[in-house]
Amino acid sequence: MLWEHSETTMHNTIIVRYGEIALKGANRNDFEKQLVKNIKTCLKMNNIAFGEIKRLRGRIIVYSNDNCECLAYVFGIVSISPAVEMEADIEKIKQEALKHYSEGSFKVAAHRLEKLLGTSIEMNTEIGAFIAEKTNAKVDLKNPDVEIGIELFNGKAYVFNKTLKGPGGLPIGVSGKVAVLVEDKNAVRAALLMMKRGCEVVFVKKADVDLKEIEKYAYGFRMQVLDKMPKDAEAVVVSDTLETLKKREYSIPVLRPLIGE
């Protein structure tokens, strides 16, 4: 069962971070909306129930009972962290941070998107000292066994100890549709690069190439494999490199994303 804005309690808070979208000025709002749309598509396609999705400045919050690791394949997302959302109270944060410690050395990494409580350095020092006192664990700022993250925004604190890297770039659907000529296995890499620029891709099959890698990232468009060029494509994407460069004649622009890689 899938739902949105459900009254059912959602125990996990997923912090979704994005980067390049934040630089898009007047288009930022549209880009953020497209990313939220793609997030919903991803969760539904993976049969993950979710509640409210909040769009905040610099962050998107997803409420779910799942860790939503599939979101690490959504273009536009830089990283995700399943977190505990709580009151921005230093004593309560200390107790929650202690729960997020397991074993070995550790590091506390506080990040204030809003100027709540003390400075990040002060929080790192105070919370780190508390955990060290309670566990006798050693602090290792360079290569810790456990990194306890704390982010302050939305008037609250978010505590976590796991971060999954996303593909970054722009959300698919903000840059139009392109046709990818599938002439060799390099077409997969070329397609992924265009998807990272926010393009919806459709594949024109010229050779028998496995496109399964694309399916992991296909949130924001419906995968299509055609025998001929679609009429609504705005550009043709080819897998030419400097070594295989050849002349192409089309009535629409030809894009070669693998050149200059």
N, C-alpha and C positions, 0 to 999 in steps of 0.2 A: 504493500500500500504506500502511495506517495501522497504527500500533502504539503501545502504552503500555508504559513501563518496559522498553524494548528495550535490549539489550546493544549495539546499534549506536551508535557515537559520534555525539553531537549537538554540533555545533560552535557553535551560537548559544545564548546564555542570554537569555531575554526577561524583563525585570523588569516585573511587573504591579503597578501601584499602585492602591489603592482608598482612599476617604476616608470617606464617610458610614457604611459598614459598621462602621468602627472605633468608632463612638459607640453601638452597639446593645447594649452590656452583655451580659446573659445570652443574648441571641439572636445574638450575634456569631459563635459557632461555626457555627450553622446557616446563617447568611448567607454565611459564607466557603465552606462546603461547597457551597452552591448556586451560588456564583460559579465555583468550580472545575468543577462539573458543566456550567455554561453555556460555560465556556472550552473544555472538551473537545468539546462539541457544535459550537461554532463551528469549531474546527480540523478536525473530521471532515467537516462540511458543506462546507468549503472544500478538502478533500482535502490537508490539510497533515499530514505525519507528525510525530509528537512523541514524546519520551521521558518521563522523569519530570516530574511537576508537584509542586512543593513548596509547601506552605502554611505560611508563616512569619508572625510577628507584624508586621503592617503591609505585608507584601509577599507576592506569589505569584511563584514562579519557574517558567518553562516552558522546557524544553530541547527545541530543535528545530533543524533545518538551515535553516529558513525564518525570515524576520523577523517573521512572524505579524502583519502589519499589519491583518488582518481583526479582530483583537481590539479595535481602536479603535472597533468598533461594538457591543461587548458592554456592556449597562447594568451599572453597578456599578464599572466600570473608569474610573479618573480619567486614567491615562496609561500608556503602555508605552514601554520602551526596549530595543532589542537591545543587549546588553552582552557584554563579555568578563569572565568570572568568573576570579578569580585570588587568589593568596595575598596577605594583607594585609601586604605588605612595602613600605615607602615607596620604596625604590630600584626595585623591580620595577614599582610603580605609575607612577613617573616615566617609565620606558621605554614602558610601554603607553600612557600619556597622550600621549606624543610621537607615537606611531603614529596616534592619533586626531586629530591636528592636520593640516589640509590646506593652507589658504592664507588670507591676510588676517589681520585682528585676531582675538584669541581671549580666552576667559575660562575659568577653572577654577572649577567649582562643586562643592565637596565637601559631602557630607551624611552625618553619622555617626548611623545608627540604633543602633549599638552603640559604646561608648566604646573604639574601637580607635585606635592610633597617637596623633597629636597632635590638637589642636582643628581644627575645619573651617577657621578662618582661617589657622592655621599651615600646614595642608596646601595651601590655595589659594596661599599666598605661596611656599612651597618648590617646589611643582610648577610653578606659573606662571613662577617665575624660571628653572627648568630649561629649560622649553620656549622661553622668550624667548632664553636663551643659545644654545640649539641652532639656532634658526630665525631669530633677529633679528626676530621678529614682535612687534607691539605688543599690549599688553593693553588691552582695552576692556570695562569692567565693565557698561556700559549697553546697547551695541548691537554685540556682537561678531559677526564673520563665522562663527566656530566657537565653540560652547560645549561644553567637555569636562566631562562629569559624572562624579563619583566617589561611589559610595555604599558605605558600610561596614555590613554586617549579615551574619548567618549565619556569623560568624567569618571572612568573606572580604571582598575588595574587588571592586567591579563598575565597570568603566570603559565609557563610552559617549559618543557625540556626536550622538545623534538621539533625540528624544522625540516621540511622537504622542499627541495629546490624545484621551481617550475621552469618552463621554457622561456619565459619573458616575452619581449616583443609587444605586439599589438593584438587586441582581440580579433579573431576572425570575423569578418563581416563589415569592417570599417573601410576597406580599401577596394571594393569592387570584386568582380569575377574575372579569373584568368583561366586559360586553357593550357594544360601541361601536356606536351608531347611525350608520350612514353616510348622512347626509342631505345633506352638502355637503363641499367639499374641506377645510374646517376640521376634519373628523373625523379626518384624518390627524394633525394637530397635537395634537388632544385625546388620541388613542391613544398617541402618543409620550410625552406627559406622564404618562399612567397607567403606561406601561411603565417610565418612569424611576422611578416609585414602587414598582417591583417586581411590578406586576400582569401576569398572563397575560391577553391580550385575545382576544376572538372578535368578529368583525364581523357585524353584522346589516345587510344591504344594503337601503337605501331609495332610493338614487340611484346613478347610474353614476359612480363616483369611482375614480381610479387609486390603488391602494394599494401601488405598487411601492416607495415610500420606506420602508414598514414592513418589507419583506423584508430590508433591509440590517441591521436590528436584531433580527430574529426568532430569537434564540437563547435557549432556555429554554421555548419553547412551539411548538406546531404551528399555523401560520396556518390559520384557518377562516373562510370567508365563508358565512353562512347566510341563509335567507330569513325566519326567525322567531327569536324570543328563545329562547336555550338555557335549559333548566330549571336548570342548575347555576350560572348566573351569580349573583354576590353583589351586583352593582350594575349600573346602566345608566349609561353614559357618553354625554353629549350634547355637541354642539359649540356650545351657546348662548354668546353673548357678552352683555354688558350691552345692546347694541343689538338683539339678536335674542332676548332672553330670553322664554320662553313657559312656560305651565303644563304640567307633565308628570304623568301619573298612572300609577304602577307600584306593584306590591306590594313591590318592593325599592328601596333607596336610589337616587336620581338624582344623579349626580356631574357637575359643570360645571367642568372644569379650566381652561377658557379665560377664565373670569371672574376678574379680578384679575391677569391676566398683565401 
